Amino acid sequence: MATFATPDQLLVIIDPVARRTDGESVRIAKDVLSAGAATKVCLPEDAEEFARVLARRGSRRPVVIGDDRALLRAVALLHRRRELAECVLSMVPVGGALSVAQSLGVPLGAVAAARAVLDGAERRLDLLVDDSDGVVLGTLRIPPLSGQDGRRDPGGVRPWRRTCQSLVRTLVPSRPAPAPAAPGPTRLRVEVDGVTLVDLGQPVEAVSVTPGASGTAVVRVRPVSVGAEASPLEARGRTVTVSGADFRYRADAAVAGPVRRRTWVVREGALGLVLPGR
């Protein structure tokens, strides 16, 4: 476990959402970091510029100031470039979606998080990587919990599509929209290290996959109860495959799918994250 009592040069990447939602916390974090280390501050305006800044970090240690989506974006970019093993990330959580950062052990206060960047220690954390090269930091859930897809605006519609829909409404008489269907039981086959935990004959209410310890994931399945309460099923393993009817899943801050089959593999110690020293 590497410690950073003498901070190296920092590349402070401030996510635009953080700047808009809580400029005061951003300012406080930047002041604490600048007082304790040599810093280069970058203010990317979009995801493409964020990627360019991170790719050109050189020997600087990147610090992301933003929410869970900003952290996930940085991890996904480094993973796709196959640079996670050589890069240690730090984070100062600013924004509304911070549950993943909190679950990883990142302090939520701007001052405490910035001091952890300067004085904390590197910890190697497990990740889930799927067969489409996506990464998961926290708990994966099927079906997704209620909430908006991170790729959409607060109304649940992509901004360009909302504009088109508004234009169409002015030209075509509106009709009542059908009520969204509530998630119901689904039939899935869940396999852990090649062993079937639940099969298509047993409808399930929920499935969760969480990176555990020592390179394994904790898989929990809640079957549909008929009469007596059905006992949850649990298993641990390195490889988890879910298949069946089209399903969506929530991975950290985004909803993905629908897919009919997806496999996740635990990558032990794949993420280096600076956290408060113990």
C-alpha positions, 0 to 999 in steps of 0.5 A: 500500500503506497502512501502519499505523505509527500504528494507528487504533482497533481492533475486536478480535473474538475467535472463541469457538472460539479462546477454547476451544482456546487461551485463553493465545494469545488473552490474549497477542494481546489484551495486545499489541494493547491496549498498542499501540492503542486497542482495543474487544474483542468476544466473540461467542458465535455466528455471528449475533453475530459478524456483528452485531459486524462490521456495527457496526464503524463506523470501527474496523479489525477484527481477527479472533482465530481460525482459518481459518473465522473469517477466512473468515466475516469475508470472506464477510460483508463480501463479501455486504454489498459492503463488502470494498473499503472495509474492511481486515482483520487477523488473529491466527491461533489454533486448529487450522485455520491453513493458509489464514492461513499461505498468505496470509502471516499470521504464526502466532505470537500475538505476531508476528501482533499486532505485524503488526496494529499495524505491518504494511502493507495488501496487496490480495489476489485472491479467487475468487467463485463464481456462488452468491456464495461466496468462496475465499481459498486453493486450491479442490480437486475432489474434496475432500481427506480431512478433515471438513466445517467445517459438521459436528462431529468425527464428521462429523455435525451435532450435532442429527442425531447426537442424533436418530440416538442416539435411533433406535439405542435403538429400532431394532436396529442394522445394520452401516454400509456403508464409505464409498467412497473418492473415485475418478476423475470425469468433468468438463469444466473450462473456463478463460476459455471454453476447454476444458482437459479434457472429459468424455471424459477422467476426472480424479483431481483439479482445483485452482484457486488465485488467482494474481497479476494477477487470474488463477487457476492451474488444474491438472488431473491426468488419470487415467493409463492405462499411461504416466503422464498429464501434468498440465494447467495453465492460467491465466485469470480465469474457471473453470467446472467441470461434469459429474456431481455433484461436491463441492469443498473451498473453504478450510475447508469442503466444498460441493456436490454441484453439477453446474456452478459458475463461479468468477471472480477478483476482483483485489485484492478483499481488503485484509489487513494483513501484515508490512511488507516 
